[in-house]
Amino acid sequence: NKNQIAFCLSCMGDIFSAQKEITKALKYYNESYDIAVELGAKVQQCNILSSMSLAYDQEKDYNKALEYIEKSNKLAEEIGYVDKLAFGYVAKGNILVSTGKYNEAINSTKMAIEITQETGNTSLLTKCYNQLAQIHILLKDYNLAKELSQKCMKLSNENGIIEDIKNSASVLSEVYREQGNHKEAFEMLKTFIKMRDSVNNEENVKRMAAIEYQAKEDGLKAEQKAKELSFKAEQEKKETELKRQKTIRYAFTIGFILVLLLVGVVYRSLQQNKKQNKIIVAQKKEVEHQKELVEEKNKEITDSIIYAKRLQDAIMPPLKMVKQHFPESFILYKPKDIVAGDFYWFHALPQENAILMAAVDCTGHGVPGAFMSMIGNEQLSKILNEKGVSRPDLVLNELHNGIRSALKQDQSAGETRDGMDITLCKIYLKENYLEYAGAMRPLWIARNNELIEIKADKQPIGGLDADYRKPFTNNRFDLSKGDTLYMFTDGYADQFGGEKGKKFKYKPLNDLLLSISSQSPALQVQILESNFDTWKGNLEQVDDVCVIGIKF
């Protein structure tokens, strides 16, 4: 049922909007709106446009918010959805206030008041008076604001709706405070607090739900009335068409005699078409069968990849474990596909009061990269646990030999170029220094508005074992309080995007990390992810991304 699908998609949008995930909310709203347009469900279209305006308002994109509420208002006026139109003028006024257009906001709110006075929706009328009073407070016209808010309070008390009384008391308290009448301001503040504490009781919740239900019911009635009018017009059109066809039939009666002469030819042609149609139907069934087989295989493959992702997630340490040792740290991990060739590795060495931490970029991404990451993770654990090797340069030497052996790269018949790049650090917690070794991947440390780079050895792990290959270099670096260490794979810098669709590159990444290094890790990872998504835009992610930051 497409109507129910559209409703569910709209509800998903409401959920994500309430959680401030506006991008996801707008995605579901757009999908719901397309179905509503297809079905001709104008009430539903009107509600979705209003919700999209509210989402853009939360994002402070007031131009978009204004555009969508005006579309909603126009449609509500067309179909006679009066309560929604009044609500739309209130929402438009609120948006105009945010942009500083107070006079236009006043006009929009007054339009809402005119409509609600005609419909008798006193609850919405109190909201209109409240909004109008708040605008006049902003304009410092406190006398008019007081008059409006007192009228609103009187109407709220007559209605007995606690939520409206609470809001009216809040605005009236602000007016009294601005006028220097602190006694009355305090009395209204006490009324506000009292109503606020009562607003969530069961009786009021039910009443509010009933009002909302009635509003939706009125909208559906308006849509039903529009459909009835459309059906009546369609029936009249059909009657006119029947009369026209009757006239045509009389005119073509004589011509029918001539058509009989062509029956033989037409019959023969139909027989040939029927035979051809049977062939086409058989071919269509075969194509559909093959399609079903392909879809079934795709599902099996996807399920296998998802299972592989669970395995891959299981071997990587949770961020919670990392934060037990480095509270001021973050990990930005964005696989290109379901599974990834990038991974991060973490191991505590209690006997040395040290931590081993690595960011690893395996050859490829997706399933091939994931297989390489599993091999790399297994080899690192084996080197540490079975061989007892923990110095970074020696670990990389062992890892290189282990990868070549696992992939049979030391046999001429099975030689491949697969391997990995890696940044590996051994951090001594008590002594405040680290040892680092890198295969193609450098280590960056932000200190005093400067980004220090410790260069990696220009040779990967695995691949062809050329004669010129050298042992990896062990680097020592003394840490100071406030230093921020960065380990990363090449996925961030290699991402295409921007206005010209070019790579992000390392210099801008260097500048970005330096500019945010003084921020908290939580804010740093948020800025990095937001910058990545903005740079990428609508382009495809080209590689797995892994960025690790640790603040000392």
Secondary structure, 3 states (H helix, E strand, C coil): CHHHHHHHHHHHHHHHHHCCCHHHHHHHHHHHHHHHHHHCCHHHHHHHHHHHHHHHHHCCCHHHHHHHHHHHHHHHHHHCCHHHHHHHHHHHHHHHHHCCCHHHHHHHHHHHHHHHHHHCCHHHHHHHHHHHHHHHHHCCCHHHHHHHHHHHHHHHHHHCCHHHHHHHHHHHHHHHHHHCCHHHHHHHHHHHHHHHHHCCCHHHHHHHHHHHHHHHHHHHHHHHHHHHHHHHHHHHHHHHHHHHHHHHHHHCHHHHHHHHCCHHHHHHHHHHHHHHHHHHHHHHHHHHHHHHHHHHHHHHHHHHHHHHHHHHHHHCCCHHHHHHHCCCEEEEEECCCCCCCEEEEEEEEHHHCEEEEEEEEECCCHHHHHHHHHHHHHHHHHHHHCCCCCCHHHHHHHHHHHHHHHCCCCCHHHCCCCEEEEEEEEEECCCCEEEEEEEECCEEEEECCEEEEECCECCCEECCCCCCCCCCCCEEEECCCCCEEEEECCCCCCCEECCCCEECCHHHHHHHHHHHCCCCHHHHHHHHHHHHHHHHCCCCCCCCEEEEEEEC
